[in-house]
Amino acid sequence: MSVDGLPPRANMFFALYFAMTGLHGVHVLIGMSVLTWVLIKNIRGDFSKEYFTHVELGALYWHLVDLVWIYLFPLLYLVG
């Protein structure tokens, strides 16, 4: 046991935990902003059957962030 009563590598674990969770949170905020922007453009009628690339890219980004969380959750919460 270390001086503060925690296991020897607890500080490193908590540093990685907060860094990875915080970084994921930043990406979630970015994804929410992108999807809100896509929603506003959709309400204005900027998309059509021929032009919907921004919708696809926004969805791909959001699902990438979601997929990363599927791996972060077990790594940080279940293994740690």
PDB file of N, CA, C and O in Angstrom:
ATOM      1  N   MET A   1       0.841  -1.188   0.000  1.00  0.00           N
ATOM      2  CA  MET A   1       0.000   0.000   0.000  1.00  0.00           C
ATOM      3  C   MET A   1       0.880   1.243   0.000  1.00  0.00           C
ATOM      4  O   MET A   1       1.953   1.282   0.603  1.00  0.00           O
ATOM      5  N   SER A   2       0.387   2.244  -0.693  1.00  0.00           N
ATOM      6  CA  SER A   2       1.125   3.495  -0.727  1.00  0.00           C
ATOM      7  C   SER A   2       0.771   4.342   0.492  1.00  0.00           C
ATOM      8  O   SER A   2      -0.033   3.945   1.334  1.00  0.00           O
ATOM      9  N   VAL A   3       1.378   5.492   0.563  1.00  0.00           N
ATOM     10  CA  VAL A   3       1.221   6.373   1.725  1.00  0.00           C
ATOM     11  C   VAL A   3      -0.231   6.817   1.905  1.00  0.00           C
ATOM     12  O   VAL A   3      -0.713   6.889   3.035  1.00  0.00           O
ATOM     13  N   ASP A   4      -0.933   7.114   0.813  1.00  0.00           N
ATOM     14  CA  ASP A   4      -2.298   7.621   0.927  1.00  0.00           C
ATOM     15  C   ASP A   4      -3.346   6.518   1.063  1.00  0.00           C
ATOM     16  O   ASP A   4      -4.542   6.806   1.035  1.00  0.00           O
ATOM     17  N   GLY A   5      -2.928   5.285   1.208  1.00  0.00           N
ATOM     18  CA  GLY A   5      -3.849   4.185   1.418  1.00  0.00           C
ATOM     19  C   GLY A   5      -4.380   3.548   0.145  1.00  0.00           C
ATOM     20  O   GLY A   5      -5.212   2.644   0.214  1.00  0.00           O
ATOM     21  N   LEU A   6      -3.924   3.992  -0.999  1.00  0.00           N
ATOM     22  CA  LEU A   6      -4.348   3.423  -2.271  1.00  0.00           C
ATOM     23  C   LEU A   6      -3.287   2.463  -2.788  1.00  0.00           C
ATOM     24  O   LEU A   6      -2.125   2.563  -2.396  1.00  0.00           O
ATOM     25  N   PRO A   7      -3.662   1.546  -3.652  1.00  0.00           N
ATOM     26  CA  PRO A   7      -2.667   0.656  -4.253  1.00  0.00           C
ATOM     27  C   PRO A   7      -1.607   1.463  -5.006  1.00  0.00           C
ATOM     28  O   PRO A   7      -1.858   2.613  -5.366  1.00  0.00           O
ATOM     29  N   PRO A   8      -0.444   0.890  -5.249  1.00  0.00           N
ATOM     30  CA  PRO A   8       0.679   1.625  -5.827  1.00  0.00           C
ATOM     31  C   PRO A   8       0.385   2.334  -7.150  1.00  0.00           C
ATOM     32  O   PRO A   8       0.874   3.445  -7.356  1.00  0.00           O
ATOM     33  N   ARG A   9      -0.380   1.747  -8.038  1.00  0.00           N
ATOM     34  CA  ARG A   9      -0.603   2.355  -9.353  1.00  0.00           C
ATOM     35  C   ARG A   9      -1.974   3.007  -9.474  1.00  0.00           C
ATOM     36  O   ARG A   9      -2.447   3.236 -10.587  1.00  0.00           O
ATOM     37  N   ALA A  10      -2.606   3.303  -8.379  1.00  0.00           N
ATOM     38  CA  ALA A  10      -3.947   3.893  -8.418  1.00  0.00           C
ATOM     39  C   ALA A  10      -3.931   5.272  -9.062  1.00  0.00           C
ATOM     40  O   ALA A  10      -4.854   5.614  -9.801  1.00  0.00           O
ATOM     41  N   ASN A  11      -2.911   6.061  -8.801  1.00  0.00           N
ATOM     42  CA  ASN A  11      -2.853   7.399  -9.399  1.00  0.00           C
ATOM     43  C   ASN A  11      -2.800   7.334 -10.915  1.00  0.00           C
ATOM     44  O   ASN A  11      -3.445   8.134 -11.594  1.00  0.00           O
ATOM     45  N   MET A  12      -2.032   6.382 -11.456  1.00  0.00           N
ATOM     46  CA  MET A  12      -1.949   6.232 -12.901  1.00  0.00           C
ATOM     47  C   MET A  12      -3.305   5.788 -13.461  1.00  0.00           C
ATOM     48  O   MET A  12      -3.732   6.280 -14.505  1.00  0.00           O
ATOM     49  N   PHE A  13      -3.981   4.865 -12.776  1.00  0.00           N
ATOM     50  CA  PHE A  13      -5.290   4.418 -13.232  1.00  0.00           C
ATOM     51  C   PHE A  13      -6.278   5.575 -13.270  1.00  0.00           C
ATOM     52  O   PHE A  13      -6.974   5.768 -14.266  1.00  0.00           O
ATOM     53  N   PHE A  14      -6.342   6.350 -12.183  1.00  0.00           N
ATOM     54  CA  PHE A  14      -7.307   7.443 -12.137  1.00  0.00           C
ATOM     55  C   PHE A  14      -6.968   8.544 -13.141  1.00  0.00           C
ATOM     56  O   PHE A  14      -7.870   9.180 -13.685  1.00  0.00           O
ATOM     57  N   ALA A  15      -5.695   8.773 -13.390  1.00  0.00           N
ATOM     58  CA  ALA A  15      -5.310   9.753 -14.399  1.00  0.00           C
ATOM     59  C   ALA A  15      -5.783   9.305 -15.782  1.00  0.00           C
ATOM     60  O   ALA A  15      -6.356  10.099 -16.528  1.00  0.00           O
ATOM     61  N   LEU A  16      -5.547   8.044 -16.126  1.00  0.00           N
ATOM     62  CA  LEU A  16      -6.016   7.523 -17.411  1.00  0.00           C
ATOM     63  C   LEU A  16      -7.539   7.489 -17.470  1.00  0.00           C
ATOM     64  O   LEU A  16      -8.131   7.791 -18.507  1.00  0.00           O
ATOM     65  N   TYR A  17      -8.166   7.126 -16.368  1.00  0.00           N
ATOM     66  CA  TYR A  17      -9.621   7.064 -16.311  1.00  0.00           C
ATOM     67  C   TYR A  17     -10.243   8.423 -16.618  1.00  0.00           C
ATOM     68  O   TYR A  17     -11.124   8.524 -17.472  1.00  0.00           O
ATOM     69  N   PHE A  18      -9.792   9.456 -15.931  1.00  0.00           N
ATOM     70  CA  PHE A  18     -10.364  10.776 -16.142  1.00  0.00           C
ATOM     71  C   PHE A  18      -9.967  11.359 -17.504  1.00  0.00           C
ATOM     72  O   PHE A  18     -10.762  12.062 -18.128  1.00  0.00           O
ATOM     73  N   ALA A  19      -8.761  11.077 -17.961  1.00  0.00           N
ATOM     74  CA  ALA A  19      -8.339  11.579 -19.269  1.00  0.00           C
ATOM     75  C   ALA A  19      -9.162  10.942 -20.388  1.00  0.00           C
ATOM     76  O   ALA A  19      -9.648  11.645 -21.274  1.00  0.00           O
ATOM     77  N   MET A  20      -9.320   9.632 -20.357  1.00  0.00           N
ATOM     78  CA  MET A  20     -10.056   8.946 -21.416  1.00  0.00           C
ATOM     79  C   MET A  20     -11.550   9.262 -21.351  1.00  0.00           C
ATOM     80  O   MET A  20     -12.182   9.455 -22.390  1.00  0.00           O
ATOM     81  N   THR A  21     -12.117   9.316 -20.158  1.00  0.00           N
ATOM     82  CA  THR A  21     -13.525   9.656 -20.027  1.00  0.00           C
ATOM     83  C   THR A  21     -13.764  11.102 -20.446  1.00  0.00           C
ATOM     84  O   THR A  21     -14.753  11.393 -21.119  1.00  0.00           O
ATOM     85  N   GLY A  22     -12.879  12.005 -20.060  1.00  0.00           N
ATOM     86  CA  GLY A  22     -13.015  13.404 -20.450  1.00  0.00           C
ATOM     87  C   GLY A  22     -12.867  13.596 -21.943  1.00  0.00           C
ATOM     88  O   GLY A  22     -13.618  14.362 -22.547  1.00  0.00           O
ATOM     89  N   LEU A  23     -11.901  12.908 -22.552  1.00  0.00           N
ATOM     90  CA  LEU A  23     -11.714  13.005 -23.996  1.00  0.00           C
ATOM     91  C   LEU A  23     -12.937  12.470 -24.734  1.00  0.00           C
ATOM     92  O   LEU A  23     -13.361  13.037 -25.741  1.00  0.00           O
ATOM     93  N   HIS A  24     -13.493  11.384 -24.230  1.00  0.00           N
ATOM     94  CA  HIS A  24     -14.717  10.857 -24.831  1.00  0.00           C
ATOM     95  C   HIS A  24     -15.858  11.866 -24.686  1.00  0.00           C
ATOM     96  O   HIS A  24     -16.639  12.058 -25.618  1.00  0.00           O
ATOM     97  N   GLY A  25     -15.954  12.505 -23.529  1.00  0.00           N
ATOM     98  CA  GLY A  25     -16.991  13.511 -23.316  1.00  0.00           C
ATOM     99  C   GLY A  25     -16.866  14.677 -24.280  1.00  0.00           C
ATOM    100  O   GLY A  25     -17.873  15.187 -24.770  1.00  0.00           O
ATOM    101  N   VAL A  26     -15.644  15.103 -24.556  1.00  0.00           N
ATOM    102  CA  VAL A  26     -15.419  16.183 -25.531  1.00  0.00           C
ATOM    103  C   VAL A  26     -15.910  15.749 -26.908  1.00  0.00           C
ATOM    104  O   VAL A  26     -16.546  16.528 -27.618  1.00  0.00           O
ATOM    105  N   HIS A  27     -15.615  14.507 -27.283  1.00  0.00           N
ATOM    106  CA  HIS A  27     -16.066  14.018 -28.581  1.00  0.00           C
ATOM    107  C   HIS A  27     -17.589  13.878 -28.635  1.00  0.00           C
ATOM    108  O   HIS A  27     -18.190  14.086 -29.689  1.00  0.00           O
ATOM    109  N   VAL A  28     -18.209  13.532 -27.527  1.00  0.00           N
ATOM    110  CA  VAL A  28     -19.677  13.486 -27.482  1.00  0.00           C
ATOM    111  C   VAL A  28     -20.244  14.887 -27.707  1.00  0.00           C
ATOM    112  O   VAL A  28     -21.203  15.052 -28.462  1.00  0.00           O
ATOM    113  N   LEU A  29     -19.662  15.892 -27.061  1.00  0.00           N
ATOM    114  CA  LEU A  29     -20.127  17.269 -27.264  1.00  0.00           C
ATOM    115  C   LEU A  29     -19.951  17.709 -28.721  1.00  0.00           C
ATOM    116  O   LEU A  29     -20.825  18.369 -29.283  1.00  0.00           O
ATOM    117  N   ILE A  30     -18.827  17.345 -29.323  1.00  0.00           N
ATOM    118  CA  ILE A  30     -18.607  17.661 -30.731  1.00  0.00           C
ATOM    119  C   ILE A  30     -19.659  16.961 -31.592  1.00  0.00           C
ATOM    120  O   ILE A  30     -20.223  17.566 -32.504  1.00  0.00           O
ATOM    121  N   GLY A  31     -19.918  15.690 -31.302  1.00  0.00           N
ATOM    122  CA  GLY A  31     -20.921  14.944 -32.059  1.00  0.00           C
ATOM    123  C   GLY A  31     -22.310  15.538 -31.912  1.00  0.00           C
ATOM    124  O   GLY A  31     -23.060  15.611 -32.885  1.00  0.00           O
ATOM    125  N   MET A  32     -22.661  15.962 -30.705  1.00  0.00           N
ATOM    126  CA  MET A  32     -23.963  16.587 -30.503  1.00  0.00           C
ATOM    127  C   MET A  32     -24.057  17.901 -31.270  1.00  0.00           C
ATOM    128  O   MET A  32     -25.109  18.234 -31.816  1.00  0.00           O
ATOM    129  N   SER A  33     -22.966  18.635 -31.308  1.00  0.00           N
ATOM    130  CA  SER A  33     -22.948  19.888 -32.064  1.00  0.00           C
ATOM    131  C   SER A  33     -23.112  19.630 -33.562  1.00  0.00           C
ATOM    132  O   SER A  33     -23.859  20.335 -34.240  1.00  0.00           O
ATOM    133  N   VAL A  34     -22.423  18.634 -34.066  1.00  0.00           N
ATOM    134  CA  VAL A  34     -22.523  18.294 -35.486  1.00  0.00           C
ATOM    135  C   VAL A  34     -23.944  17.856 -35.826  1.00  0.00           C
ATOM    136  O   VAL A  34     -24.504  18.286 -36.834  1.00  0.00           O
ATOM    137  N   LEU A  35     -24.524  17.006 -34.993  1.00  0.00           N
ATOM    138  CA  LEU A  35     -25.881  16.536 -35.267  1.00  0.00           C
ATOM    139  C   LEU A  35     -26.907  17.657 -35.139  1.00  0.00           C
ATOM    140  O   LEU A  35     -27.900  17.665 -35.867  1.00  0.00           O
ATOM    141  N   THR A  36     -26.686  18.599 -34.230  1.00  0.00           N
ATOM    142  CA  THR A  36     -27.569  19.766 -34.129  1.00  0.00           C
ATOM    143  C   THR A  36     -27.450  20.621 -35.384  1.00  0.00           C
ATOM    144  O   THR A  36     -28.452  21.120 -35.896  1.00  0.00           O
ATOM    145  N   TRP A  37     -26.243  20.790 -35.875  1.00  0.00           N
ATOM    146  CA  TRP A  37     -26.014  21.541 -37.113  1.00  0.00           C
ATOM    147  C   TRP A  37     -26.715  20.861 -38.291  1.00  0.00           C
ATOM    148  O   TRP A  37     -27.326  21.529 -39.126  1.00  0.00           O
ATOM    149  N   VAL A  38     -26.624  19.528 -38.352  1.00  0.00           N
ATOM    150  CA  VAL A  38     -27.306  18.782 -39.418  1.00  0.00           C
ATOM    151  C   VAL A  38     -28.821  18.950 -39.283  1.00  0.00           C
ATOM    152  O   VAL A  38     -29.514  19.102 -40.289  1.00  0.00           O
ATOM    153  N   LEU A  39     -29.340  18.924 -38.062  1.00  0.00           N
ATOM    154  CA  LEU A  39     -30.771  19.110 -37.841  1.00  0.00           C
ATOM    155  C   LEU A  39     -31.228  20.485 -38.323  1.00  0.00           C
ATOM    156  O   LEU A  39     -32.266  20.604 -38.973  1.00  0.00           O
ATOM    157  N   ILE A  40     -30.458  21.515 -38.005  1.00  0.00           N
ATOM    158  CA  ILE A  40     -30.808  22.868 -38.438  1.00  0.00           C
ATOM    159  C   ILE A  40     -30.803  22.957 -39.964  1.00  0.00           C
ATOM    160  O   ILE A  40     -31.705  23.546 -40.560  1.00  0.00           O
ATOM    161  N   LYS A  41     -29.787  22.372 -40.589  1.00  0.00           N
ATOM    162  CA  LYS A  41     -29.736  22.384 -42.059  1.00  0.00           C
ATOM    163  C   LYS A  41     -30.908  21.600 -42.646  1.00  0.00           C
ATOM    164  O   LYS A  41     -31.433  21.964 -43.698  1.00  0.00           O
ATOM    165  N   ASN A  42     -31.316  20.537 -41.976  1.00  0.00           N
ATOM    166  CA  ASN A  42     -32.444  19.747 -42.458  1.00  0.00           C
ATOM    167  C   ASN A  42     -33.754  20.520 -42.331  1.00  0.00           C
ATOM    168  O   ASN A  42     -34.591  20.479 -43.233  1.00  0.00           O
ATOM    169  N   ILE A  43     -33.930  21.219 -41.222  1.00  0.00           N
ATOM    170  CA  ILE A  43     -35.136  22.024 -41.036  1.00  0.00           C
ATOM    171  C   ILE A  43     -35.217  23.111 -42.105  1.00  0.00           C
ATOM    172  O   ILE A  43     -36.303  23.432 -42.588  1.00  0.00           O
ATOM    173  N   ARG A  44     -34.065  23.678 -42.472  1.00  0.00           N
ATOM    174  CA  ARG A  44     -34.034  24.705 -43.530  1.00  0.00           C
ATOM    175  C   ARG A  44     -34.280  24.113 -44.912  1.00  0.00           C
ATOM    176  O   ARG A  44     -34.547  24.849 -45.862  1.00  0.00           O
ATOM    177  N   GLY A  45     -34.194  22.797 -45.032  1.00  0.00           N
ATOM    178  CA  GLY A  45     -34.429  22.141 -46.321  1.00  0.00           C
ATOM    179  C   GLY A  45     -33.212  22.086 -47.211  1.00  0.00           C
ATOM    180  O   GLY A  45     -33.343  22.064 -48.435  1.00  0.00           O
ATOM    181  N   ASP A  46     -32.025  22.064 -46.620  1.00  0.00           N
ATOM    182  CA  ASP A  46     -30.791  22.057 -47.414  1.00  0.00           C
ATOM    183  C   ASP A  46     -30.462  20.691 -48.014  1.00  0.00           C
ATOM    184  O   ASP A  46     -29.603  20.607 -48.892  1.00  0.00           O
ATOM    185  N   PHE A  47     -31.114  19.630 -47.570  1.00  0.00           N
ATOM    186  CA  PHE A  47     -30.787  18.286 -48.044  1.00  0.00           C
ATOM    187  C   PHE A  47     -31.856  17.793 -49.016  1.00  0.00           C
ATOM    188  O   PHE A  47     -33.016  18.199 -48.950  1.00  0.00           O
ATOM    189  N   SER A  48     -31.439  16.920 -49.908  1.00  0.00           N
ATOM    190  CA  SER A  48     -32.352  16.310 -50.873  1.00  0.00           C
ATOM    191  C   SER A  48     -31.906  14.872 -51.112  1.00  0.00           C
ATOM    192  O   SER A  48     -30.973  14.388 -50.472  1.00  0.00           O
ATOM    193  N   LYS A  49     -32.577  14.200 -52.031  1.00  0.00           N
ATOM    194  CA  LYS A  49     -32.185  12.827 -52.368  1.00  0.00           C
ATOM    195  C   LYS A  49     -30.785  12.780 -52.976  1.00  0.00           C
ATOM    196  O   LYS A  49     -30.085  11.776 -52.852  1.00  0.00           O
ATOM    197  N   GLU A  50     -30.385  13.847 -53.622  1.00  0.00           N
ATOM    198  CA  GLU A  50     -29.078  13.886 -54.276  1.00  0.00           C
ATOM    199  C   GLU A  50     -27.983  14.428 -53.367  1.00  0.00           C
ATOM    200  O   GLU A  50     -26.804  14.171 -53.608  1.00  0.00           O
ATOM    201  N   TYR A  51     -28.351  15.173 -52.326  1.00  0.00           N
ATOM    202  CA  TYR A  51     -27.358  15.849 -51.487  1.00  0.00           C
ATOM    203  C   TYR A  51     -27.667  15.591 -50.011  1.00  0.00           C
ATOM    204  O   TYR A  51     -28.475  16.286 -49.396  1.00  0.00           O
ATOM    205  N   PHE A  52     -27.010  14.585 -49.468  1.00  0.00           N
ATOM    206  CA  PHE A  52     -27.205  14.258 -48.054  1.00  0.00           C
ATOM    207  C   PHE A  52     -25.896  13.804 -47.406  1.00  0.00           C
ATOM    208  O   PHE A  52     -25.914  13.101 -46.396  1.00  0.00           O
ATOM    209  N   THR A  53     -24.777  14.200 -47.977  1.00  0.00           N
ATOM    210  CA  THR A  53     -23.468  13.778 -47.487  1.00  0.00           C
ATOM    211  C   THR A  53     -23.236  14.194 -46.042  1.00  0.00           C
ATOM    212  O   THR A  53     -22.663  13.429 -45.266  1.00  0.00           O
ATOM    213  N   HIS A  54     -23.670  15.393 -45.666  1.00  0.00           N
ATOM    214  CA  HIS A  54     -23.457  15.861 -44.297  1.00  0.00           C
ATOM    215  C   HIS A  54     -24.205  14.997 -43.285  1.00  0.00           C
ATOM    216  O   HIS A  54     -23.721  14.782 -42.174  1.00  0.00           O
ATOM    217  N   VAL A  55     -25.369  14.509 -43.659  1.00  0.00           N
ATOM    218  CA  VAL A  55     -26.136  13.631 -42.768  1.00  0.00           C
ATOM    219  C   VAL A  55     -25.370  12.334 -42.548  1.00  0.00           C
ATOM    220  O   VAL A  55     -25.250  11.869 -41.415  1.00  0.00           O
ATOM    221  N   GLU A  56     -24.858  11.756 -43.605  1.00  0.00           N
ATOM    222  CA  GLU A  56     -24.101  10.510 -43.490  1.00  0.00           C
ATOM    223  C   GLU A  56     -22.832  10.700 -42.673  1.00  0.00           C
ATOM    224  O   GLU A  56     -22.513   9.868 -41.824  1.00  0.00           O
ATOM    225  N   LEU A  57     -22.104  11.785 -42.919  1.00  0.00           N
ATOM    226  CA  LEU A  57     -20.862  12.019 -42.186  1.00  0.00           C
ATOM    227  C   LEU A  57     -21.130  12.274 -40.707  1.00  0.00           C
ATOM    228  O   LEU A  57     -20.374  11.812 -39.852  1.00  0.00           O
ATOM    229  N   GLY A  58     -22.194  13.003 -40.400  1.00  0.00           N
ATOM    230  CA  GLY A  58     -22.554  13.229 -39.000  1.00  0.00           C
ATOM    231  C   GLY A  58     -22.908  11.932 -38.302  1.00  0.00           C
ATOM    232  O   GLY A  58     -22.511  11.707 -37.158  1.00  0.00           O
ATOM    233  N   ALA A  59     -23.657  11.076 -38.989  1.00  0.00           N
ATOM    234  CA  ALA A  59     -24.030   9.781 -38.412  1.00  0.00           C
ATOM    235  C   ALA A  59     -22.805   8.883 -38.237  1.00  0.00           C
ATOM    236  O   ALA A  59     -22.686   8.185 -37.231  1.00  0.00           O
ATOM    237  N   LEU A  60     -21.896   8.899 -39.211  1.00  0.00           N
ATOM    238  CA  LEU A  60     -20.678   8.088 -39.092  1.00  0.00           C
ATOM    239  C   LEU A  60     -19.829   8.536 -37.905  1.00  0.00           C
ATOM    240  O   LEU A  60     -19.299   7.712 -37.160  1.00  0.00           O
ATOM    241  N   TYR A  61     -19.708   9.849 -37.742  1.00  0.00           N
ATOM    242  CA  TYR A  61     -18.926  10.356 -36.608  1.00  0.00           C
ATOM    243  C   TYR A  61     -19.574   9.942 -35.289  1.00  0.00           C
ATOM    244  O   TYR A  61     -18.891   9.477 -34.376  1.00  0.00           O
ATOM    245  N   TRP A  62     -20.888  10.112 -35.191  1.00  0.00           N
ATOM    246  CA  TRP A  62     -21.576   9.763 -33.949  1.00  0.00           C
ATOM    247  C   TRP A  62     -21.411   8.277 -33.633  1.00  0.00           C
ATOM    248  O   TRP A  62     -21.184   7.917 -32.478  1.00  0.00           O
ATOM    249  N   HIS A  63     -21.520   7.425 -34.623  1.00  0.00           N
ATOM    250  CA  HIS A  63     -21.393   5.990 -34.377  1.00  0.00           C
ATOM    251  C   HIS A  63     -19.945   5.598 -34.086  1.00  0.00           C
ATOM    252  O   HIS A  63     -19.708   4.613 -33.387  1.00  0.00           O
ATOM    253  N   LEU A  64     -18.984   6.342 -34.604  1.00  0.00           N
ATOM    254  CA  LEU A  64     -17.593   6.096 -34.233  1.00  0.00           C
ATOM    255  C   LEU A  64     -17.390   6.392 -32.754  1.00  0.00           C
ATOM    256  O   LEU A  64     -16.762   5.609 -32.042  1.00  0.00           O
ATOM    257  N   VAL A  65     -17.920   7.518 -32.291  1.00  0.00           N
ATOM    258  CA  VAL A  65     -17.810   7.861 -30.872  1.00  0.00           C
ATOM    259  C   VAL A  65     -18.506   6.796 -30.025  1.00  0.00           C
ATOM    260  O   VAL A  65     -18.001   6.410 -28.972  1.00  0.00           O
ATOM    261  N   ASP A  66     -19.655   6.328 -30.481  1.00  0.00           N
ATOM    262  CA  ASP A  66     -20.396   5.290 -29.773  1.00  0.00           C
ATOM    263  C   ASP A  66     -19.606   3.987 -29.737  1.00  0.00           C
ATOM    264  O   ASP A  66     -19.551   3.319 -28.704  1.00  0.00           O
ATOM    265  N   LEU A  67     -18.998   3.629 -30.854  1.00  0.00           N
ATOM    266  CA  LEU A  67     -18.221   2.396 -30.924  1.00  0.00           C
ATOM    267  C   LEU A  67     -17.004   2.457 -30.004  1.00  0.00           C
ATOM    268  O   LEU A  67     -16.673   1.470 -29.346  1.00  0.00           O
ATOM    269  N   VAL A  68     -16.345   3.597 -29.957  1.00  0.00           N
ATOM    270  CA  VAL A  68     -15.193   3.744 -29.068  1.00  0.00           C
ATOM    271  C   VAL A  68     -15.628   3.535 -27.618  1.00  0.00           C
ATOM    272  O   VAL A  68     -14.906   2.915 -26.838  1.00  0.00           O
ATOM    273  N   TRP A  69     -16.814   4.053 -27.250  1.00  0.00           N
ATOM    274  CA  TRP A  69     -17.289   3.904 -25.874  1.00  0.00           C
ATOM    275  C   TRP A  69     -17.551   2.437 -25.532  1.00  0.00           C
ATOM    276  O   TRP A  69     -17.381   2.033 -24.382  1.00  0.00           O
ATOM    277  N   ILE A  70     -17.964   1.637 -26.518  1.00  0.00           N
ATOM    278  CA  ILE A  70     -18.193   0.212 -26.277  1.00  0.00           C
ATOM    279  C   ILE A  70     -16.900  -0.457 -25.804  1.00  0.00           C
ATOM    280  O   ILE A  70     -16.942  -1.397 -25.011  1.00  0.00           O
ATOM    281  N   TYR A  71     -15.759   0.025 -26.288  1.00  0.00           N
ATOM    282  CA  TYR A  71     -14.478  -0.539 -25.861  1.00  0.00           C
ATOM    283  C   TYR A  71     -13.937   0.156 -24.614  1.00  0.00           C
ATOM    284  O   TYR A  71     -13.276  -0.479 -23.792  1.00  0.00           O
ATOM    285  N   LEU A  72     -14.207   1.436 -24.465  1.00  0.00           N
ATOM    286  CA  LEU A  72     -13.725   2.143 -23.278  1.00  0.00           C
ATOM    287  C   LEU A  72     -14.435   1.691 -22.010  1.00  0.00           C
ATOM    288  O   LEU A  72     -13.808   1.561 -20.959  1.00  0.00           O
ATOM    289  N   PHE A  73     -15.737   1.453 -22.104  1.00  0.00           N
ATOM    290  CA  PHE A  73     -16.495   1.086 -20.910  1.00  0.00           C
ATOM    291  C   PHE A  73     -15.925  -0.167 -20.238  1.00  0.00           C
ATOM    292  O   PHE A  73     -15.619  -0.117 -19.047  1.00  0.00           O
ATOM    293  N   PRO A  74     -15.769  -1.284 -20.949  1.00  0.00           N
ATOM    294  CA  PRO A  74     -15.193  -2.452 -20.257  1.00  0.00           C
ATOM    295  C   PRO A  74     -13.750  -2.217 -19.811  1.00  0.00           C
ATOM    296  O   PRO A  74     -13.332  -2.701 -18.760  1.00  0.00           O
ATOM    297  N   LEU A  75     -12.993  -1.469 -20.621  1.00  0.00           N
ATOM    298  CA  LEU A  75     -11.599  -1.241 -20.263  1.00  0.00           C
ATOM    299  C   LEU A  75     -11.486  -0.457 -18.963  1.00  0.00           C
ATOM    300  O   LEU A  75     -10.677  -0.802 -18.102  1.00  0.00           O
ATOM    301  N   LEU A  76     -12.281   0.584 -18.811  1.00  0.00           N
ATOM    302  CA  LEU A  76     -12.155   1.459 -17.647  1.00  0.00           C
ATOM    303  C   LEU A  76     -12.939   0.979 -16.434  1.00  0.00           C
ATOM    304  O   LEU A  76     -12.450   1.078 -15.308  1.00  0.00           O
ATOM    305  N   TYR A  77     -14.129   0.467 -16.639  1.00  0.00           N
ATOM    306  CA  TYR A  77     -15.009   0.170 -15.505  1.00  0.00           C
ATOM    307  C   TYR A  77     -14.944  -1.281 -15.062  1.00  0.00           C
ATOM    308  O   TYR A  77     -14.960  -1.558 -13.862  1.00  0.00           O
ATOM    309  N   LEU A  78     -14.870  -2.208 -16.001  1.00  0.00           N
ATOM    310  CA  LEU A  78     -14.924  -3.608 -15.642  1.00  0.00           C
ATOM    311  C   LEU A  78     -13.561  -4.205 -15.355  1.00  0.00           C
ATOM    312  O   LEU A  78     -13.425  -5.012 -14.435  1.00  0.00           O
ATOM    313  N   VAL A  79     -12.553  -3.828 -16.117  1.00  0.00           N
ATOM    314  CA  VAL A  79     -11.201  -4.353 -15.918  1.00  0.00           C
ATOM    315  C   VAL A  79     -10.519  -3.626 -14.756  1.00  0.00           C
ATOM    316  O   VAL A  79      -9.828  -4.247 -13.948  1.00  0.00           O
ATOM    317  N   GLY A  80     -10.716  -2.307 -14.679  1.00  0.00           N
ATOM    318  CA  GLY A  80     -10.056  -1.478 -13.667  1.00  0.00           C
ATOM    319  C   GLY A  80     -10.603  -1.689 -12.364  1.00  0.00           C
ATOM    320  O   GLY A  80     -10.157  -1.067 -11.400  1.00  0.00           O
TER     321      GLY A  80
END
